[in-house]
Amino acid sequence: MTLFHSLMSRAGEAAGRRFMDPKDITGPSLLEALGPSVTALEQKWKSARVTWGEVNRLQRQHWDGDEAFRDDAPSLAVPGGPGWLGMIYVFNAQTGEESRRQYGTSGNSYVSVVEFAPRVRAASVVYFGQSGRPDSPHYFDQAPIYARGQFKPAWFHRDEVSANAVRRYRPGQR
């Protein structure tokens, strides 16, 4: 996947496009991009055989956008890729100024599947967690699930919500 991504990116650049529809790239343009793609990976990674998960990462940053992505900070491998490659699991990433890896900047931030049966069932995942507070246990708790392409139950019915409530609140109560 790493070589494929590099190859498609270079072929698109050669055609003067940032996002290239894979069906518009011809065999000759792919062949011309293969050598430079392999060379670039070898220069950056010391090999053209780099797993996609080593390159494509999810890293939680502060919402203000002032924090740079860092290869030495915790991150998770993500199997998704850019939407322009026709992928269903869209995870657009870019390389930081001081990093070899690329980190997610946009894509599927919330995914849900719902079965509209006599009793509705649902599952969902959020790419980081439900909280934007770094001190919350829900700040990064869904990231491992998201990185594996999995879902968690999304409680729909009152009995499900009640059975899984951590605490209860009524307006006016403390």
C-alpha positions as CSV (number, residue, x, y, z in Angstrom):
1,M,0.0,0.0,0.0
2,T,2.9,2.4,0.8
3,L,4.4,1.9,-2.7
4,F,1.0,2.0,-4.3
5,H,0.2,5.4,-2.6
6,S,3.6,6.8,-3.5
7,L,3.2,5.6,-7.1
8,M,-0.3,7.0,-7.5
9,S,0.7,10.3,-6.0
10,R,3.7,10.7,-8.3
11,A,1.7,9.7,-11.4
12,G,-0.9,12.2,-10.4
13,E,1.7,15.0,-9.9
14,A,3.3,14.1,-13.3
15,A,-0.2,14.6,-14.8
16,G,-0.4,18.0,-13.1
17,R,-3.1,17.0,-10.6
18,R,-3.0,16.7,-6.8
19,F,-5.9,14.2,-6.7
20,M,-5.9,11.8,-9.5
21,D,-8.7,9.4,-10.4
22,P,-6.9,6.0,-10.6
23,K,-8.7,5.1,-13.8
24,D,-7.2,8.2,-15.5
25,I,-3.6,7.1,-15.0
26,T,-2.2,5.0,-17.8
27,G,0.3,2.2,-17.7
28,P,3.1,4.3,-19.2
29,S,2.6,7.0,-16.6
30,L,2.7,4.4,-13.8
31,L,5.8,2.8,-15.2
32,E,7.5,6.2,-15.4
33,A,6.6,6.9,-11.7
34,L,7.7,3.5,-10.4
35,G,11.5,4.2,-10.3
36,P,11.2,7.6,-8.5
37,S,8.6,6.2,-6.1
38,V,10.9,3.3,-5.1
39,T,13.9,5.7,-4.8
40,A,12.0,8.1,-2.6
41,L,10.9,5.4,-0.2
42,E,14.4,4.0,0.0
43,Q,15.8,7.4,0.8
44,K,13.2,8.1,3.4
45,W,12.8,4.6,4.9
46,K,15.9,2.7,3.8
47,S,13.6,0.3,2.0
48,A,10.7,0.4,-0.5
49,R,9.0,-2.3,1.5
50,V,7.4,-0.2,4.3
51,T,4.2,-1.3,5.8
52,W,1.3,1.1,5.4
53,G,0.7,1.2,9.2
54,E,4.3,2.4,9.8
55,V,3.6,5.4,7.5
56,N,-0.1,6.2,8.0
57,R,-0.8,7.2,11.6
58,L,-3.5,8.6,13.9
59,Q,-2.2,11.1,16.5
60,R,-4.2,13.2,18.8
61,Q,-3.4,16.9,18.8
62,H,-4.8,19.9,20.7
63,W,-7.8,21.5,19.0
64,D,-6.1,24.8,18.6
65,G,-4.0,23.4,15.8
66,D,-0.7,24.9,17.1
67,E,0.8,21.5,18.1
68,A,2.9,19.8,15.4
69,F,2.7,16.1,14.6
70,R,5.7,14.3,16.0
71,D,7.1,10.8,15.2
72,D,8.2,10.4,18.8
73,A,4.7,11.0,20.2
74,P,2.2,8.2,20.6
75,S,0.3,7.3,17.5
76,L,-1.7,4.4,16.0
77,A,-1.5,2.7,12.6
78,V,-4.6,3.3,10.5
79,P,-5.5,1.1,7.5
80,G,-7.5,3.8,5.7
81,G,-6.2,6.0,2.9
82,P,-7.0,9.1,0.8
83,G,-10.5,9.3,-0.7
84,W,-9.0,10.1,-4.1
85,L,-7.8,6.5,-4.3
86,G,-11.4,5.3,-4.2
87,M,-11.2,3.9,-0.7
88,I,-14.3,3.5,1.5
89,Y,-12.4,4.1,4.8
90,V,-11.2,7.6,4.1
91,F,-8.2,8.8,6.1
92,N,-6.5,11.8,4.6
93,A,-3.0,12.4,6.0
94,Q,-0.1,14.6,5.5
95,T,3.6,14.5,6.5
96,G,4.7,17.0,9.1
97,E,7.7,19.3,8.6
98,E,9.9,17.2,10.9
99,S,8.3,13.8,10.5
100,R,8.8,10.8,8.2
101,R,5.3,9.5,9.0
102,Q,2.0,11.0,7.8
103,Y,-0.7,11.9,10.2
104,G,-4.5,12.1,9.7
105,T,-5.9,15.5,9.1
106,S,-9.4,14.7,7.7
107,G,-11.6,11.9,6.7
108,N,-14.2,9.8,8.4
109,S,-14.5,11.3,11.9
110,Y,-17.7,9.6,12.8
111,V,-19.0,6.4,11.3
112,S,-22.3,4.7,12.2
113,V,-24.2,1.7,10.9
114,V,-27.8,1.2,11.8
115,E,-30.1,-1.8,11.3
116,F,-33.7,-0.7,11.1
117,A,-35.2,-3.9,12.3
118,P,-38.2,-4.3,14.6
119,R,-35.7,-3.5,17.3
120,V,-33.2,-1.0,16.0
121,R,-29.5,-1.9,16.4
122,A,-26.6,0.4,15.9
123,A,-22.8,0.6,16.1
124,S,-20.5,3.6,15.7
125,V,-17.0,4.9,16.2
126,V,-15.5,8.4,16.6
127,Y,-11.9,8.8,15.5
128,F,-10.5,9.9,18.9
129,G,-13.1,9.9,21.6
130,Q,-16.2,11.8,22.8
131,S,-14.2,14.4,24.8
132,G,-11.9,17.2,23.8
133,R,-10.5,17.4,27.3
134,P,-7.1,15.8,27.6
135,D,-7.8,14.8,31.2
136,S,-10.9,12.9,30.3
137,P,-10.8,9.1,29.9
138,H,-12.8,9.6,26.7
139,Y,-10.2,11.8,25.1
140,F,-8.5,9.0,23.1
141,D,-10.5,5.9,24.1
142,Q,-12.1,5.2,20.7
143,A,-8.9,5.7,18.7
144,P,-7.7,2.0,19.0
145,I,-11.2,0.8,17.8
146,Y,-11.1,3.4,14.9
147,A,-7.5,2.3,13.9
148,R,-8.6,-1.3,13.7
149,G,-11.7,-0.4,11.5
150,Q,-14.0,-1.7,14.2
151,F,-17.2,-0.4,15.8
152,K,-18.6,-0.2,19.3
153,P,-22.3,-0.5,20.3
154,A,-24.3,2.6,19.9
155,W,-27.2,2.4,22.4
156,F,-30.5,3.4,20.9
157,H,-33.2,2.1,23.3
158,R,-33.9,3.4,26.8
159,D,-33.1,0.1,28.4
160,E,-29.7,0.0,26.6
161,V,-28.9,3.5,27.6
162,S,-29.9,2.9,31.2
163,A,-28.0,-0.3,31.5
164,N,-24.8,1.4,30.3
165,A,-25.1,4.8,32.0
166,V,-22.0,5.8,34.1
167,R,-24.0,8.4,35.9
168,R,-27.5,9.9,35.7
169,Y,-28.5,13.5,35.6
170,R,-31.8,15.4,35.6
171,P,-31.9,19.2,34.9
172,G,-31.9,21.1,38.2
173,Q,-30.1,18.3,40.1
174,R,-26.4,18.3,41.0
